[in-house]
């Protein structure tokens, strides 16, 4: 019989082996690769509810819902049951050449009950990136089909994040996602980020800022020509770009300009959809009127990869006609409408309905935002913002002047690392922003736990900086 000591050492050896295999064989996405090679990986072993556990058994409150996505939390047995049942019944079948499967049909029908686009059809994929990539192709296909092939250019914004494919990385307004990749940027135009805290001019009011952004859009349309612009891609609020909330009246100012110039508003709901902002979709929270919508992440609570594009009838009908003339609609993925992923997504949406999860998220929002607001006075925090169950803390070296920390100090990463020490997962974003986005199932006690750990993480990081500077 093995002793507890021998079992412990076997576990340690296994962990050491996994860490070395990670360093030897894995190519980590969105990672400081040089830093990772020095520090090694943090290996997750399991999750339950709002908590995850590392390979040493330490518990963490998952304050980022993975990557903005595990809405139902971890270890949901009902989703595991549905996935296993679907794998045993019918594990895979493509939607190509008119073939179908029951879960994909049911998911499309279920989504039609949720989205604010009457008569929408749904094109399924595997991620938000490939879904937004499909959106670029769809809007161009549509304009070709109706005799406006010149409408090809896409409007995006600084700080936007729309994915990492060649097309969507070009749409993304974050420099790190462009440098060294040699992206085709000629047909993408980035407008000013609607980040009033950073982009507002001295003495400029929020309403004046909104008007300036509206005038900028007018000037870009006049300069480029409306006949050359196909779409405007927008997240209701910017997630990976810094949890940037649009200023009041922003979409109301720009949407009439888009509609008057036949520029489609593509609503990137990858982060916001399915309750994150306190309503089913971010477009409802901010009064947007999208032509099309992109969904992923919480669509399956991240239990399996799946995405969806909602296509309105006015686009689908000419696309259908044009594809008929060609003989095929020449787009699709091997895993479009994967039956296991679709089955899990259907049950995920059903559980959200049965458990009143959207209402629960809305009910938790005041406590969550209040807990984060209390941190606005912390010496490191220059600006606190958020809505629903998503929030961000923008870190500054000086509150009065809004001076940023030197990039070399990597302050947001220091805070994220300090929070891990405290047993909390948050995410460091460009611009020294700490993002928080817990599973929608979080309760009041867990919100207080999250806020306490976040405050201690900020304190720990502050002491680290002070010690470094005094050394």
Secondary structure, 3 states (H helix, E strand, C coil): CCCHHHHHHHHHHHHHHHHHHHHHHCCCCCCCHHHHHHHCCCCEEEEEECEEEECCCCEEEECCHHHHCCCCCECCHHHHHHHHHHHHHCCCCCCHHHCCCHHHHHHHHHHHHHCCCCCCEEEEECCHHHHHHHHHHHHHHHHHHCCCCCCCEEEEECCCCCCCCHHHHHHCCCHHHCCCCCCCCCCEEEECCCCHHHHCCCCCCHHHHHHHHHHHHHHHHHHHCHHHEEEEEEECEECCCCCEECCCCHHHHHHHHHHHCCCEEEEECCCCCCCCCCCCCHHHHCCCCCCEEEECHHHCCCCCCCEEEEECHHHHHHHHHHHHHHCCCCCCCCCCCCHHHHHHHHHHHHHHHHCCHHHHHHHHHHHHHHHHHHHHHCCCEEEEEEECCEEEEEECCECCCCECCCHHHCHHHHHHHHHHHCCEECEEECCCEEEECCCCCCCHHHHHHHHHHHHHHHHHHHHHHHHHHHC
